[in-house]
Amino acid sequence: MACKKCPKKRWKDLSKGAKYAIVLAGCVQLGLQVAALRDLSQRTPAQVNGSKSTWLAASFINFAGPIAYFLRGRKKE
């Protein structure tokens, strides 16, 4: 719930630094997700800890999903 004393900021109200940080974070998130999805698609179910469909869904959780996949989802070869 938004604070009545804190009006919503619009994109045009943000500083250049804040805009840059948001775009950079979005690019990092997208890069992590693409990398996780690509890696997941190239692995067999035997090479993945747990269900591939579960990791597929988890990859859509911002930052945490793809990072968790790379740390816990892939079996060490």
N, C-alpha and C positions, 0 to 999 in steps of 0.2 A: 504494500500500500504506500503510495507516495505521500510525502510530508507536504502539508499545505504551505509551509514556509519555504520549501525547496521546490521551486517550479521545475518542470521537465526541461531538459536541455535538448535542443534540436541540433542536427548535424551542423548547421550554419553557425550555431552559437559556440561550438567547440573550437579550441585553439588548434593551430596546425600540428603541434606536438601530440595532442590528444587524438586527432584524426589519424596521424601517422601510426600511433600505437595501436589503435583499433584495427586499422588495415593490416598492420604487421601481424597482430595476434590472429586475425582471420586467415591470413596466408599460412601461418605456421600450423594452425588447426587443420586447414584443408590439406596441406602437405602431409601431415601425420596420418590423416584419414586415408588419403590416396595410397600412401605407402603401406599402411596396415591392410587395406582391402586388396591391394595387388599381391602382397605376400601371402595373405590368407587364400586367395584364389589359386595360387601356385602350389600350395601344400596339399598333401593327401590328408584325410581324416586321422591317419595314424601319426602324423607329424604335428598334430595340434592337441594341446591339453584341453579336453572338454569338447563341446559341440561347435562345429564351424558356424552354424547358424546363430549360436549364442554370441560368439565373438564378432560375427557380422553385425548383429544388433548393438553390441557394446561399442563398436567402432564409431557409432554415431553420437556417443556421449562426449561432449567437448573435452579435449585434451586427455582426460582420464582414460577413456576407452581405448584409443590407439596405444597409449603408453602402457596400459595394463596388458594389452595383447602382446606387445613386444617384450615385456618383462615376464609374463606368466603364461601366455597363450601358446607360445611356440615351444615344442620339445627340443631340448638340446641334442644335437646330432653327434 
